[in-house]
Amino acid sequence: MTAERSERTVSAWRPRVPGVVEVFHARFTEYAYPMHVHDAWTLLIVDDGAVRYDLDRHEHGTPHDTVSLLPPHVPHNGSPATADGFRKRVLYLDGSRLGDDLIGAAVDRPDLRDPLLRLRVGQVHSALVRPGDELEAESRLTLVGERLRAHLRSRDVIGAPRRDPVLARRLRSLLDERVVDGVTLEEAGALLSAHPAHLVRAFSGAYGIAPHQYLMSRRVGRARRLLLEGQSPSGVAVATGFYDQAHLTRHFRRLVGITPGRYRRSGRESDGSR
């Protein structure tokens, strides 16, 4: 992370998530963007303050309950709309997430008032800042893309999920085979001949848990067994597919209630070594 001055703080990176060109988090108080274009879709949420911008010669704004979607190749600018500036989080998405056929609709209505969409975009960002949680980010982004397309095509964005228990079982089997190596939704979709959004909905509808949650549960289950065998948390993290020990600890504590180290020590105590 770099900080030029207190009013300009920026963090940017490219995650290992298909379709995401860049993640960009920034805090500006005075800086104004001149007219410019991107070759990717700009999915923007503002956490503090507001931004005003011109797109296709029309003025727009981004209060913090709004999701803004700016299409590629269309000039726009941006400047603070409040005295204290703004803090924003941006995803730049390539054409695999949103196609050029949606550019016209996005120009007409770039600012979307949709609390659930706003929540889901925030969840994507939360997953993206945690190394090792790329499958969660991809899963959540897939549902975000589906909802964005529904908005731009003026369809009902709620819609009842379509049940597909056979597909759900096939995805579960694939996840069981790839507990350690993992699998992206893009890969799973190609292997199972299904759209990633349909995979997420079919699996969640059948089992009451998202694919990324299921995979992490299986990894934690394996980690528990290895820890009780006396293996170190760092070694267990590698052996069970976690990004690193911190990644293991975060999910282990969430599902078991204690850290891997404490869990390993409790096993030693219960086997009569105390």
N, C-alpha and C positions, 0 to 999 in steps of 0.2 A: 504494500500500500504506500502511496506517496501523498504528501501534503504540501502543496506549493505555498499556501497561506491558510490561515484558519478557516477562511470562507470558501476554500476550494479543496475538498478532500475526495479522492477518487480511488476506487478499487475496480480492476477489470481483469477478467481471465476467460479462457476458453475451456469449458468443462468437457468431460468425456460422455456427452449426451447427444445422441443423433439429432441433427436438425438445429442445434444451438450454435450459432456462430460466435457469440460473445455474451458474457454477463457483465453488466456495467452498473456499479453502485456509486452514487455521487452526492455530495452536499455542496451547493453553491448558494451564495448570498447575493452576488452582484453580477456574475458572469452571464452574458447573453450570447446565445448561439446565433451566428448569421445564417442566412438562407443556405441550405445544403441538402444533399440527398444521401441515402444509403442504398446499397444493393441488397439489403435484407429487410425483412419486416421488423419494425420496432414496437415491442410490446412494453408499455410503460405504466408503472404505478408510482404515485407520489405519496410518501409517508408523512411528510411535514411540509406545510406551506402549499403553494400551488404554482403551476407553470402556465403561461399563456403562449400560444404559438399560432402561426399562420400556416395553413395548408391549403393549397390550391386557391389562394387569394381570399380565404375565409378565416376569421379569427376563431380560435377554440381555447378551451381551458381545461385544467386537470385538477379539480379538487380531489382530496385524498380518498373519496369513495368511488372514484372513477377509474376504469381501465381504458387506457388510450392505445389504439392500434394504428400506427402510421405505416402506410404501404411503401414498398421499395420504389425507387426511381421518381418519387414525387417530392418536389422541393418543400422544405419547411424550416422554420427557425424555432427559437425558444428563449424565454427570459422569465425571471422571477415575477410572480404576480402578487407577492406579498413582501412586506418590508424586511422580513427575516429570511427571505430566499426560499429554498426548497431542498428537500432530500428525496431522491428518487432511486428506484431500482428498475433496470431495463434488461429485457432479453432481446437479443437480435436473432431472428429465426430465418432459416433458409427456406427455399421453395418446397422442401419436403414436408413442411408443417402447414404452410398456407400457400395456395397456388396463385398465379398471376390473374386467374379468372375472378379473384375476389378484390382486386385492387380498386376497381370502380366503386364498389360498395363501401370499402374502407375510406375512400376519399369523401364520400357523401356523409358517413357517420363514424368518425374515428373515435369518439368518446362514448363509452358504453357504461351505463349505470346498471350494474348487475352485482349485488353484494356477494353472491356465491362465486361468481367469476373472480371478483377481487380477492376473495379469500383463497381461492385455489392458486391464483398467480403468486400470492404471498407464500403459500406452502411450497411451490416450486422453488422459489428463491431460498427458503429455509433449508430445503434439501440440498440445494446446489452449494451452499457454503460448508457442507459437511462432507469431507472426502470419504468415499466408499458408499455413499447413498445415491449413486447415479441411477439405479433402477427405480428408486422412489421418485426421483426428479423426473425421469422419463415417463413413469406411470402418470404422475400428476399433470405433466405437460401434455400428455396425450388427451386427457379429458379437457384440459384448457383449450387445446386446438379444436376439439369437437364442438365445444360451446361457442367458440369464436366463429366457426364456420356456420353454426346455426343462426347466430346473430346476423351475420352478413348476408345470409340467404333468406332471412326473415322467416325462419321456421320456428316452431315452438322449441324453446331451449330447455324445457324441463324434460319431457318425454319419458316414458316408462322404459326401463332397461329390457332388452330382448334376452330371454332366457336361452341358454345353450349349454346344458349340462355336459354333453359329450365333449364339446370344445374345452370346457372348464377342466374336465378330467384329463384331457390330453395335455393341457398346459401344466396341470399339477404334476403329471408324470415327468414332463420336461424339466420342471423346476427341481424335482427330486433327483433327477439324473445330473443336474448342474449345480448342486448345493454349493460346492466349493468354487467351481469355475465361474458360476453365474451365467446369465444370459440377458441380453437386452430385449426390450419389447420388439424392436425392429427385427432382430434375429428370430425371435419366437413367432412373429407374424409370418415371416418367410417360411419357416419350417412347418407351421400349422395352417398355412394358407388362410390367414384371417387378418383383418385390420387390427392394429394395436389397441385402438379404443374398444373394439368389440371384445378383444381378449380380456381387458381390464374389467369391463362390465360383466362379461360372462363368468369370470372367476369370482369376482366380488359377490355377484348374485347367488352363485352356487354355494360358496363357502363362508360368506360373511366377513371376508378378510381380503385385502388387496394383495396382488401377487408379490409385491416387494415385502409386505409384512409377513407373508407366508415363508418366503425365502429366508428372511432374517430369523424367524422363529426356528426354522430347521437348523440354521447355522448355530444359534444359541444352544439348541438341544445337543448338537454334536460337541460344542464347547464344554458343556456341563460334564459330559462323559469323560472327555480328555482331562479336564481339570481334576476330576475325582481320581483319575489314574496318576495324578501327581505332576502332570506336565505344567510348564510355566505359562502364564497368561500370554506372554509375547509369542511363544511357540504355538500356542493354541490359536491365536489370532491368524497366523499364517496358515495353519493346517485346516482351518474352517472357512477360509475365504474372505475374512475381514481385511479391510484396507491396512489397518495397523492395530496396535493394542488399544489405542484410544477409541477407535471405531468399535472394537469388541466391547470395551467397557461401557460405552454409551448404550448400546443395545442390550447388553447383558443386564445392566442395572435397571433398564426400563422393564424388562420381562421377568427378571428374577428378584429384583429388589435390593440386591447387594452387588458389590464389585466382584469380578472374577477372582481376584486375590483372596478376598474374604471367603468366597465360596470354596476355593481350593483348601484353605486352612480349616474350614468347617468340616470338610471331608476327612482330613487327617485326624481331627479331634474325635469324630464319631467312630473311626475304625479302631479306637482303643489306644491311640498314641498319646492321649493327654494324661 
